[in-house]
Amino acid sequence: MFFDGWSGLARVLIVGTMAYVALILLLRISGKRTLAQLNAFDFIVTVALGSTLATVLLSSQVALAEGILAFALLIGLQFALTWTSVRSSGVRKLARSSPSLLVYRGELLGENLQANRVTEDEIMQAVRKQGKSSLSDIGAVVLETDGSFSILDTPPQHEL
């Protein structure tokens, strides 16, 4: 069906605007951590928020109040998880991965590359983005918890 009437369009405009404003307010109240670089749990919350917004916008079966409650629930759960993970090492280990060393002193660490499903080409791309031409110019490459690469320079040699 191409056009079902003006009331459906008006509902999308009104409810969409209100849901959007509510989502922005809830995200601002919840703090910067909610919008931090994505790890697995952050990604899940982001996708769920988007799905909830789409459902509220397009389904007349879902009331605006229910959508806002769903936003608050998802953001509240994310806040509770991050709050708890800061205070409990057990929850932190469950919720967050740890960084992985992939290159050390210019040498690829093959087992770590395999365990993290990272190719040498991906490492070299990250190295080139740092303006380096070879692994021998690199002290270490770390795969961070958000999936990004950190390139550490080789420490200077101390002269005796």
N, C-alpha and C positions, 0 to 999 in steps of 0.2 A: 504494500500500500504506500503510495507516494505522499498523500496528505490526509491527515485524519481530523483536522480541525484546528482552529485557533487556540482552543483551550489547552491542548497538549503542548503547543509551542509556548504559550504563556507559562504553563507549569514548569517547563524546562528552564525558561529564563528566570523565573522567580525562585524556584527551588534550587536551581544551579547556582545562582548568585548567593543565596543564603548559605548553601552547603559549602561553597568555596570560601566565603568569609569565615564561617565557623571552623573550617579546616585550618585556615591561616592563623586564626586566633589560638586554636588549640596547639598548633605547632609552635607558635611564639611563646605560649605559656610553658610548654614542656621543655624549652631550652634548646641550645645549640646542638646538644648531643643527638637529638632525634634526627637531625639532618646531616650528621657527620658522614664521612666517606663510608661507603657501604661495605659491611661484612655480611655474612649469611643472614643473621637475624634482622639487620637493618633493611636488607633487600626484601625480605618477607613482609616486613611492615610497610615498606614503600609500595609494593605490589598490592597488598591488601587495601591500603588507603586508596589507591587508584581504582581498584575494583569496586570498592564501596562507593566512591564518588560517582563512578559510572552508573552503578545500580540506582543510587538515589536520583541521579539525573534522569534516567531513562525508564525507570519502572514506577508506574503509578501505584504499584502494590506496596511500595516502601515509603513510609512517611518520612518527612524531613527530620522529625525528632528521633526516629529510629536510626537514621543515617548519622546524625550528630552523636548519638549514643555509641554507635559503632566506631566512629572516629575516636571518641574519647576512650573507649575500651582499648583499641589498638595502641593509641599513644600512651595510655596509662600502663599497659602491659610492657611496652618498650621502655618506659621510664622505670618501672619496677625492676625489669631485668638489668638495666644499666646501673641503677642504684645498688642493687644486690651484688652485681658483679664487682663493683668497686670495693665492697666490704667483705666479700667472701671469695677466697681463691678457688674453691670448688666450683662455684657458679661461674667464675671468670673462665676457668678452664673449659667448662661446658659451653659457654656462650661465645667465646673468642678463641680463634686459632692463635698460635704463636708464630712469630716471624721465623723464616727459614733461611739459613745461609746457603747460597747456591754457588758462589765463587769465593775462593779465599786465596789471597796473594796471587791472583792471576790464573788460578787453576779451577777448572770446573769440578764441582762435586757431584759426580754422576748419580749416586744413589739419591741425593737430595733433589736433583733435577727430575728424576723419574718419579719419586714419591709425590712431588708437587705438580707433575705433568707439565713441566716447562721445557721448552726446546732450547738448544744452543742459539738458534736464530733469534728467539725472543730475547735472550740475554744480550746478544750482539746488538740488537735494535736499541735496547735500553742503554747500552754502553755508548753507542753512536749518538744518542740523544744528549748525552752528557759531554759530547765533544771529544770523546776518546776514540782511538782507532783500533786498539787491541786490548785483550784481557791483561796483558803484561802491564798496562797503565793503571790497572784497577787493584785496589786493596781487597775489596769485597763487594759482592752483590747480595742483597738481602731481599727476599720476597716478603713484603709486609702483609699484615693481617687483612688489609683491604684489597690485596691483589696487585698493588703497585710495586715497582722495583726501586730500591734505594741503592745508589752507587756510592761506595766509599773509596776515597783516594788512598793510594799506598802511603803509609806514614813515612815521613822523611827519615833517612838513615842518619844516625848521630855519628859524628866524626869523633874519634878518640884523640 
